[in-house]
Amino acid sequence: MKHWILSVAIVAVVTACATTTSSTGRKQYVGGVSEQQLNQLGAQAFVEAKTKGPLSTDAKQGAYVRCVVNALIAQLPSQSRGVAWETAVFANTEPNAFALPGGKVGVNTGIFTVARNQDQLAAVLAHEIGHVVERHHDERITRQMGASGILQILGAAAGDYGSAVTQGGGLLAQAGFLLPGSRAQETEADVVGQRLMADAGFNPEQAVNLWQNMIAASGGRQPEWLSTHPDPQSRIQELRGRASTLMPSYQQARSAGRTPKCG
Ligand SMILES: [Zn+2]
């Protein structure tokens, strides 16, 4: 009986895999897990992160992050806007941030040492949200399933809800759910994120300052987003070039009243 359920699930999942095209025109292989499952995995990872903590108790920081995230998600397509967006601030001096499927956004307090104004915070959060909107977690899981983990993932899929979530927790690490993206994904998150921040009324030029601060703060150590990019300076150049082409969108957003005042 169990085998029968499993093989049905295999057929269901394998046929659900599909190629699609991201908003920057990149061919993607996605659909290894359903969007609903993916959102559940994201929500579960977020709960785990918050349980592990420690969370910041600074209500002002929490409101600041929420304000920037709200301004950004207001410019997303309705499908992405519709999920249960949630933010958390972690008391951790490492300058880092993440976004997960299901609309979960986490920020370390250390991010405020490099993201020194709301536009710079928007730059880092829009980059992270860009990973989610362009289905990068989906891509990673689908690729990983093709490589190895298909039976384990399907075991979780065929089980009851509780065991799916439990096994999903282990799955997150296994499927590279929380690992840095590929170089193509990082570039795409840069492009999509910078566009998103401009549409939301944040100055896209500040993305350049943010990543410069990041490089300066990282010292010799490679932060997540640098590890997949061979040349940080060329990335800065690309961000600078795109900023000038995004200025009209930014001005338009500002004149349309999208003038976030988050802090
Ligand atoms: Zn990234």
Residues whose N, C-alpha, C, O or C-beta is under 5 A from the ligand:
A	BS01	ZN	E186 A189 W225
